[in-house]
Amino acid sequence: MVAQEQSVLIVHPDPVLRAGLVAALSPRQIVAVSSRDDAARTLAERVPDVVLADAMEARRFIRDLDRLAPRALRVFLCPKSQTEAMRELVDVAAEGHEFHTVDPTIPVEEMTRSLGELMRQRSSRRVPTVGLEASFTVDGQQLHTRCLNVGNEGFLLRLPVDAPIERLPPGTRLFDFRLERAGQVILRAGGGFVRHIGLERTREDAFFRVGVQIERAGASIGYVELATLDDIVRVLAVLRRALRQHAVLQCSLVQGVRTQEELTATLVEDGEHYHPELRCSLPQHWSPNRGDVVRVAFDLSGKSYSGWASVLRIEDGGMVLSVPRSLSMYHRRNSARFRAGEEQPFAISFVSPITGERLEHPVMDLNAVGLSFVYDAAREVLPVGLAIHDFTLVLPDGMRAPCSAEVRDNAPLLDHTAGGMARPFRCGVRLLHVQPEARQAVTNAFVQARCPQVWDGSNEPFRNIWEIVRTVRHVYPDYPFEDGPHLDVLEDTHRKLAAASDEIARSFVYRDGLQLIGHASGVRTYSRTWMLQHLMVLPSVRRGESISRDLSALSVDYAESLEDVNYVRVYWRIQNKWPDRVFGWIARSMHLDGLTSLRTLNYMRLPLSEAPRPRRGLLPVRPAVEADLQWIEGYLRSRGEVVRLMADDLVASEARMPTIGARFANYGLKRERSIFVVDGEHGPLAIALAEDATRGLSWPEMNNAFCFIVPDPLHPQAAAAREALAARCIELAWEQGKPSALALVQDDEVEALISMGFAWFGRVCEHTFHRSTARTWQMLMAAVFERLQTRSVRLSQQEEEDAAA
């Protein structure tokens, strides 16, 4: 079915091709232009749903789309005969940009069908439904919702804004799925998977649209088929990224010996006509022959990919495979695991619930919430879904940490380290009820395995870290570079954080020998939110950008390893061009309604050298009561701001931060929130959220700022209400002994605060993302730095050529 309202922008210099595309894509709303400049002017006026463009200027045009139409579906027209254009498209796709390609030289009927499938983006017709109710279970909770339409493979559901959308990231498995009409069950399925989430807003309401795919027969827990990549450009880009991270492919013959082996592999892209090939080492347990069909599989960013390749030829010490024409993409896991090294061996011991036999095995890989090990399927039985209550994790120092576990996956394994086993299988389990000491041991081992040059910064003297701040010249308004009492405040907080649990805060330092050259830290800014902060690297250090990447990636990995952290938050100043380009592009690229949020705020500061003067004629301000907390939660839900609601502890029960406040108080630290209200005719006219934290938790003191919630900014008294609330927040900051009053406000609130004496310190971006999207963040971060590295190599080659000339 064609969406009549779907809009398309065609950008191509060939008028004949433009006319053919217009005819092929009618009756959509189509605008056709001949150049990138004309396209930029069109995009500034209206953002289309789909953009079709010539591949010759793909890299430059993508920059325009990232800025002007980040959500548009992108399709580049590239004939297979244009080798250089194809190379460039693969480079761009490997850098993390998402787009599709179509060959414009194919017959018109085939091109029309290909474009139609891309724009439709679903494999079967959807039928709208009325009066159809759906129910399913996720994480032990049963949810009921409306069904909007039904297809052969799935459903579109309407979830209210108060639904626990954070439990439904794409890839989540749903159990006991049912459809009912008037109390009668008309469909029942064992389960399904969330495919996509979108936020829908109307004048009267806001709700989430959740696409669900019914589980296919034989699908295992944690193995969710998400999509098929049949675009050769995207296939090559995924292969390149995967093999650059881990030069290994899992290969097995389709016929004959089907045992899977891990073979070292490289993607060979040399050659005049650009026909990439896969060069692999020879398998040990089966002999390949020319023409054999081989199944290849690999993991990348929490997903698994598999496809079919043929053996082109056998060479000395290896074989050459064709590149798969398509790749099936599956959801595997969201958390990064690491292999336990010989210097930090982990093991497990448990009593089989089936046989009662005690079993012990070394751990293959693990993280804070799961692990895998090898067992002999010829004598041990560990089916998927098995609950193991008597499960013990043996730490490298010999300590035994009792917990429980659930088998999530198992599969045959051929590995020389599994000697003596008749049928070696790999078993993946999820750990439950893990003791803090055991989780911390796993996390520390993970940090060392992830980057050996990174050390625990809590053991580093604070003055050594502050020297990096002085060298880098990062400006923190409350903490000048010069020595003074303010540094004693920071040093005292540094000591308290070092003595606190690593689940409160974690600091990392990067060393080159004895020299300290980099620092990053993170803090639990809300009960289930981890904030990355204080990222800096000495400017004179070579590989400074890669060190920044390692520190950032490790900080996200660490936050992801904390089982009770649901959200990760990153701040950066828009005026700092490098972080704004990197983190801004990542935030826009990984946008997902209900799971990510990107906000732009203004950082305002008022020094408090003396008590604030009382202001006359202000509107009355009162402390919030329970009804106001309920109103805040309902207001944010009605606007679809679920990420802010959950990540900022703005649900009514957590609005005053009782959970995180008690947790911080155990270590002599403070985390609170005061809430003030100015009443209107039919509810709050404006609300101020004034946060209070131990000074030095965040050097920009983001945790000590206030902000406003104004339901109707156009109300005649909205400005007066903000002024009264700001005056009360200034008084509160003085009463708390703070050196300044800080605010994080919207653009239209800046002028009023400046008139009250505040200084504007620039705009900051606040990017918050759910832990289920952390693998995507990591993948995009790696893609950004691959792009920077490629650009650096090109510049070096150009300099060498210029010098030779």
N, C-alpha and C positions, 0 to 999 in steps of 0.2 A: 504493500500500500504506500502511495506517495503522499508525503505530508505537504499539503498545498501551501502552507505558510513557510516552508523551508526556503531560505535565501542562499544564493550562491554567488561568489565573486570569481570571475574567470580572468586570469592575467596571462596574456600570451601575445607575442608580436605578430603572429601569423593570422591575418583576418579570416582566411578560409577555415583554419582550425577553430578559431573562436566561434564562427558561425555554425560549424558542425556541432560543437559542444552545446551551444545554445539550443539547437534543434534536438539534440539527444537528451537534454535534461529538462526540457519543458514538461509540465507547466509550472515549474518552480519560479520563484522570484529571482531573476538572473540579472547581474550587471557584468558586462564584459569590457575590459580595458586592455590597452596594448603595452603598458609599461609599469614598472614598479612605482614610479612617482605618481602616476594616475591612481594606482591601487592605494597608495598611502593616503591620498586625499579622500578616496571613497571610504576607506576604513575609518578615517577620522569622523565621518558623518554617520556611518552605520556599520555595525559589526555583523558580518554574515555568519551563517551556520557552517558553511563549507567554503573553502578557498581552493581553487584549482589554478596552478601556476606552472610556468615553464621552469624546468630544472636547472637552467643555465645560471641563474642567480639565486639558487636555493639558500645558500648560507646568509646572504645579505637580506633576502626576503624574510627568512625566519626571524631575524632580529626585529623587523617591523611587526610581524605577527605576534611575537612575544610581548611587544609593547602595546599594540593596538587591538589584537584579537587573540588573546591567549587561549580561549576556549574553543575556537573554531576548528573544525576537522580540516586537516591539511592534506592535499593530494598534489603531488608533483608529476608532471607529464614528462617522461623521459624515454625516448626510443632506446631499445637495447643496443642499437648500433653505436650510440654515443658513449664510447668507453670512458672518456674523461669525466663526463657528467655523471655516469654511474659511479665511478670511484669517489667523486666528490659527495654524492648522496650517501654512500656507505660511511664516509668519514663523518658526515653531519649526524647520521643516525647513531653511530657509535659514540658520539659525544653526548647522547642522552635526549636528543630531540625526537619527538614522536610525529610521524607522518606516514602516508601511504604513497605508492607510486603506481602509475598506469602507463602502459606503452601506447602512445597516440597513433602508432602506425598499424595497429591491429584493425581488423574489420570493424565498421561502425556498430554493427549489432553486438559484437563481443565487448567493445568498449562501453556501449550503453549499459549492458548487463553488469560489467565490472563496476562502473561508477554507481549504478543503482544499488548494488549490494553494499558498497562502502557507505553510502548515505543512509541506507535502511538500517544496517548494522544489526540485523537479527535474521535468523534462519527460517522463521515461519511467521505466518500472519497472526496478529493479535486481535482477539475479539473483545470489545468492551463488555463489561458485565454490570448488572444491577442486582443488589440484594444478595451478593455472594460474600460470605464471611470466611476468613482464613484463620487458622490457629496453628501454632507450632511451638516447640520447646527449644530454648537456647540457654546454655549454662544452668540447666535445672529450672529455669523460669518459663512458664507458659505465657505466650502472648497471643492476643486476639486482635484482629484488624480487618479492614475491608480489602476486598480484591477488586482492582480497577480493570484489569483485562487478563485474558488467558491465551496462551499459545500452546503449540505442540510440545514445547520443551520447558516452559516455565510460566511465571506469573508476575504481574506487577501489583505490588501491595501498597496501600496507603497507611502509613503509621503516623499517629499523632505526635506532636512535638514533645510531649512528655514521655514518650516511649524511650527505653534505654538504648538509644541508637548507637552508643559507644560499644555495645556488645555485638554489633552487627557489621563489622568491617567486611569488605569483599573477601570471599574465601571462607567465611564462617559457616560451619556445618549446622544445619537445622534438623531437628528430630521430630518425628511424629507429625508430619505435615498433613493438614486436613482442610478441605473446602466443604462448607455447609450452606444450605439454603433453607430458611425457615426451620432450622433445627435438624434437617435431614442431611446426613453425610453423603456427598456426591463424588468425593475423591479422597483417597487416603494413600499416602506415600510414606515410606520409611524415613525419608529425609530429603534434604535439598541443600543448596548452597547459595549464599548471597553473591550476586554478580555485580551489582552496582547500587549506588545510593545517590539520590538527588534531593535538593530542597526546593519545594514549590511554595511560592508566596502569592496570596491573593489579597484583596482589600480586607476581606473579613477573616482570613484564616491563613495559617502556615502549616505545612505538613511535609513528611518525607515520603518520597517515592522509592521503594526498594524492589529491585528486580531479583527474582529468585529462580534458580534453575533446579529442576527436579533431579534427584540423585540417580545416576545411571546404575544399572545392575552391576555388581562386582566392584564398585568404587570402595576404596578403603578409607578409614579415618585419616584425615590430614592430607589426602591426595585428591585434590579438587581440580578438575579440568576447567580452565578459565577461558581459553581461546586457542585458535589456530593461527599461526603466523604463516601466510602463504605469499608474502611479498618478499622477493629475494633480497631487497635492500635491507629490510628489517631482520631477515634471517642472518645475513652476513654481519650486521651490526651486533646482534646478540651473541653470535659465535665469537666475534672479535673481543667483546668485553669479557666474556666468560673465560676464554683461553688466556687473556692477558692477566686475569686474576689467578686462575689455577689452570695450568697447561695440561689438563687431564680430561679425557672423554671416557664415559662408561660404554663399552661396546659389547655387542653380542650378535651372533649369527641368527638370521631369521630361520634357517633350516639347519639341521645337523646339531652340532654342539651349541646349545643356547646359553651356556654359562656366561655371565657378564663379567668382564674384566675392565679394570681401569688402565687405560693406555695413555702415555704421554702424547700430546698432540699439539700441532701448530696449524694456524690458518695461513696458507701460502697465497698471497695476493699479487705476486709478481707476474710479469708477462705483459706482452704488448696489447693483447685483446681482452685482458681482465676476465680470466676464467678461474676464479679462486678454487683451491683444492684443500683438502685436509690431509696432512701428513702425520701418520700415527706410528708408534712403535709396534712391533709384531706381538701378537698375543702368545701366551705360553701354553694355553690349554686347547687351542684349536688352530688349524692351519687355513688361512684365507687363500682364496683363489680369485683370479680375475673374473668379475661378473657376479661374485657373491653379493647378496644384500645384507647389510649390517644395520642393526638398530643402534643409534648413538644417543646418549643422554648426558646431561650435565645440569648443574645447579647454578643459579645466579640470583642474588638479591631475594632469597627466601622463596624462590620459585624453581620448579624443575622443568626442563625442556627435553623433548625427545623427538626424533625424526628418523628417516630412513635414508641410507646412503649406499652406494654401490662401490665395490672395489675396482678402481681403475687400473691399477698395476701394482706389482710387488717390486720393491727396491731392496738394496742391501740394508738390512737392519730395520726395515719398515715397510709400510704399505701406504698407498695413496687412495683416499676416498673422495668421492664427489661430495659437493655441498648439498645437504638435504634441501629439497624443493620447498618443504614446509616443516614447521616445528609446532608440536602440541605443547601448550603451556599449562602447567599445573601449579596449584598452590601447595607448598610443602610446609614450611614453618616460617614464622615471623622473626624469630630470635636467632642471632648468630651463635654458632657453636665453635669450639676450638678443640683441637686434638691435644690430649693430655701428654706432655712430653715425659721423657724418661726421668728427668730431674724432678718432676712433680706428678708422680703416678697416683691415679685415683682407682678405686676398685669398688665393687658392690657385692653385697652378700644378702641373700634373702631365702625365705622358706617358700617353696612352690605351693600355692594354694591347691594345686591339683594333686600332686604326689606326696606332699609333706616333706620332700627332700630339701636339705639346705644346699644352695648353689652359690658359687662364688666365681666372679669373672672380673678381669680388668676392664676399665672403661676405655672406649674408643674415642669418643668426643662428648663434650658436655657444655652446658651453661647452667645458670642458676635455677632453671626451671625444668631441665630435661637432660637426658644423656642417652647414649647408645652403647651397646656391648655386643660381643659375638658369643653365640651359644651353639651347641650341637643339636640340630633339629632331629637327629637320629635317636636321641635319648631324652630330650627335653621338649616340653610342650608349653609354648607361651603365646596363646592366641590373642589377637587384637581385642582390646576391651577388658583384659584380665586385670583385676584389682589385686595388688600385692600390699597387704597391710604390714607384714613383717619385713621391711626393706631397710637395709643399712648402707649408707655411703661411707666408705673408708677413705679418709683424707690422707694427703701425702705424709703428714707427721704421725700417722698411725691412729689418730683419733677416729672413733666410730660414731657417726651421727645417724641415729634412728629417724626414719621418716616413713612415708608410704609412697606407692607409685601406681601408675596405670599404664599398661602396654598400649601404645598408640600406633605402632607400625612394626612389621617385620618382613624380611625379604631375604632370598638366598644371597650368599656372599662367597666370593672366591678370593681368599687372601692368604698369602703364605704365612702370615702371623697366626693364623688359626690352625696351626699344625696339630695333627692327631684327631681332628674332628672329621667324622664321616660326612656330615651335611652341615657345614657352617652357615648360620643365618645371622643377620644383623637385626637386633631388637632395639627399637626406640621406645623409651618410656618417658612419661611426664612425672616429675617429682612433686609430691604433695606434703605439706606440713614439714618443710625443711627448717632445721634450726638456724638461727641467725649466724652462728659461728661457722657452720658448714657452708651456708650461702656466701659468706664473706671469703672463705678459703677458695671457693670456686671462682669468685670474682677477682681476687688477687692473682690467681693463676692465669685467668683470662687476660688480665692487663699485661702481664709479662709475656704471654704468648702472642698477644696482639702487636706489641711494640716494645722490644727489649730496652730501648733507650728512654722509655718513659718510666718515671718513678713516682712514688707516693709523695705528693707535695706537702702533706701535713707534717712530715718530718723535716721539712726545709725551713730554716730560719726565715721569718717574715721579711727581714730587711734585705735578704738576698733576692727575694721575689720582687720587692719594691724597686730594686735597682733596675730591673727590666722595665718597670713602668716609667721610671725617669728617663731611661734611654729611648724607649719607644715614644715617649711624650703623649701617652694617653691622658686625656684631661678628665678628671673627676672633680666637679666643682667644690665638693665638701672636703676634699683631701688634696691640698697643694703638694707640689713636689718637694718643697723644703721641709726640713725636720721641724717637728713641733708636737704638741700634745695630741694632734689628730692621728699621728702615726702610732702613738701608744694605744689609741682606741682600736685601730685596725689590728695591731699586734695582739691585743688581748682577745679579740674575737677569733683571730687565727688560732690561738692556743685553745680556746674553748671548742672550736670546731675540730681541732686535732684530737681532743679528748672525747668527742662525741662519736656516736655511731656513724659509720660510713654511709648509712642510709639517710643521714641528715645532710651531709655535704661531702664532696670528694674533690681533692685538688691534685692536679697532675703537673709534673715538671719534666721538661725534655732536656737531657744532658748530652753533651758531646765530650766524653771523657769526664773531666772535673768541671767543665764550664757549663753553667746554667744558661740555656739559650731560648727556652720557651716555657710558657705556663698557660694552663687553662684550669677552670674549676667549674663545679656545678653545685647547686644547692636545691634542696626541696623547698620550693617557694610556696607551695600549697600542699594539702594532705596527699594528693596523688599526682602532683605536677613537679617535674624536675626542670630547672632553668640552667641553661649553659651560659657561662659568663667568663669575663676576664681572659679572653683569648689574646695572646700576644707572643710575638717572636722577634728576637733582636734583628733589626733591619739589615745589619752587615753580614748576616749569616747566609751562606749559600743554601739552596734548597729550602728557603724560608716558607715558600708557598706549600711545599709538600709536608713540612713540619706542621704548618697550620692545619692541613688536611688531616694528618695523623691525630693531632690533638682533638680536633672537632669530632672526627669519626669515633675515636676512643671514648669521648665524653658521651656520645649518643649510645654507643654500645653499652657503656656502664649503666646509663639510665635505664636502658632496655632490660638489663639483667636484674633490676630491682622489681620483684614480682608485683609489688603494690603500687608501682608508678604506672599511670595510664596515659599521661601526656608529657611531652617534651616541649620546652619553649626556648626560643632563641630571639634575642634582641640585637639590632644593629642600627647604627646611625645612617640615615640616608645620605648625609653629606660625605661619608667615607665611601668613595666610589667602588673600591675593590669588594668589600663585604656586601655592598648593596647589589652589585652585579651578580655575585656568586649566590648569596643566600636569597636574594630577591627572585632570581630565575628559578631556583630550586622550589621556593614557596609557590610560585605561580604554576610550575609544571606539575606539582604533586597535589594540587587542590582537589579536595574531595568533600562534598557537603556532609556536614555532621561529624567529620573526623579531622578536618584541618581548618585553621582560621588564620587569616592575615589581616592585621589592623595597622593603621598608621596613626601615631600619636605625637603630640608635641610635648617636649620636655621643658617644663617651666620651673624656675627656682626663685625664691624670695629669701634673702639672708635675714636672720633673726638676731641682730646684734642688741636689740632692746625689745621690751615688751610691746606687742602691737597695740596701737591706739584704738580705743573703742569707737565703733562706727554707729552713727545715729540713723534712725529711719529705715533700718533693715527689716525685711520680713522675718517673722518669728521662725526659729529653728528648734526642732525637738529631736531627742534621740529616737531611733527606730524601735518599734515594738514588734511582737511576733507577727502581727498582721502585715506589717510592712515587709518583713522578710519573705512571707508568702507571696506578696505582690511582686517583689523583685524576681522571684523564681518564675512566676507566671508570665511576667512581662518578657523576660528573656526567652522563655520557651515559645511565646507567641510570635516572636521575631525570628525564630529558628536559630538563635545564638546558643546552640547546645554546647559547643566546644567551650565557649567562654563560661557558660553556666557551670559546667562540670570541672573544667580546669582551674577556674578561679575560686572554687569553693563558694559559689553563690546560691547553691540550693539552700532552702530555709534552715535546715538542720546544721549546716556548716558555715553559714554566713558570718558568724562571729569567730570562726576558726577555733572551735573547741578542740578538735582532734589534733591538728598540727600544733596548736598552742601548748597542749599538755605534753606532746612529744618533745617540743623544744625546751620546755621548762625542766625536763629531766636532766638537761645538760647546762642549766644556767643561762639559757637563751630565751628570747621573747619573740612571739609572733601572734599578733592580734589584729582586729579590725573594728573600728568605730563607724557607726552608720548614723547619718543625720538626715532629717526629712523636713522639707517645706511643703505644707499642705496646700492643695488646690481645692476647687469646688467639688470634684468628684473623685478625689484620690490624690496621691502624691503629685505635686507640681514639679519637684526635682528632688533628687537624692544624692548625697555625697558618700562615697566609700573611702574612708581614711584609714590607711594601713599603718601598722606600727611593728617594727622589728628591731632586733638588736643591731646597732650600727656596725657596719662592716660586713654584714652577710653578703651584700652586693655593693661594690664600691661606687657605682652610680646611684645607689640607694633607691633602686626601683621598688623595693619592698617597704619604703617609707613615704610613698606618694599617695595623693588623693585623686579621685576622678569623679565624674558626674554621671548620673543617669537622668536624662530629661525626656519624658515620654512625648512631649509636644514642644519642640524647639521654637515653634512659631507662636506660642502662647504669649500674650502681651506682657506677662510678668515672668517669663522664663529667665530673662537676663537678671532681673532683680533677685529671683530665687537663687541663681548661681552665685551672685555676689554675696548673699547672706550665708550660703553654705561655705564659700571660700573663706569668708571672714572667720567662721567657726573652726574650720580646719587649720587656719593660721594660729588661732588661739590654742588649739589642741597641741600643735607642734611645739609651741612655746612652753606649754605646761609640761610636755614630755621631755623638755631639755634639749631639743634638737637644734642644731646650728642653722637650719634653714627649713622652710616649708617647700615641699616639692609637689608638682602636679603633672599628671599625664592626661592631656585633654585633647579634644577634637579641634579641628581647624577653626570652627566658628566660635570657639570658647577662648581663643588666645588673646584677642584684643581686650576683652574685659579684664583678664588677669594682668595684662601689662599695665592697664590703668590703675591697678591696685598695687603696683610696684614690682611685680614679677618680671624676671628677665627670661627671654626666650633662648634656649640652648639647642635649638634645632629639632628636627623631626626624627623619630625613631620608628622602626618597623618591629612589630611583635608577631612572630610566626609560632603558632602552636599546632602540634600534630600528635595524633593518637599513636600509641606504641605499635599498633598493627601496621602503620605506614612507615616505621623506622627503616625497614629494608629498602623502601623506595627512596628515602632520604639518602641513605648510604650509597645507593646505586647512582643517583643523580650527582652526589658529591664526587664520586669517583669519575663520572663522566666529565664534570667540569674541569677537574685537574688533568684528565687525559687531554682535554682540549687545550689547556694552558701549556702542557708539556709539548704537544704537537706544534703549537704556535712558537714556542721557544726554539724548537729544533729548526723550524722554517726560518726564523730570524737568524739563527747561527749560520745556516747554510747560505742565506743571502749575504751575510757579512763576509763569509769566506769567499763567495763569488766576487763581491765588490773589491775585496782585498786583492784577489788574483787578477782582476781586471786592471 
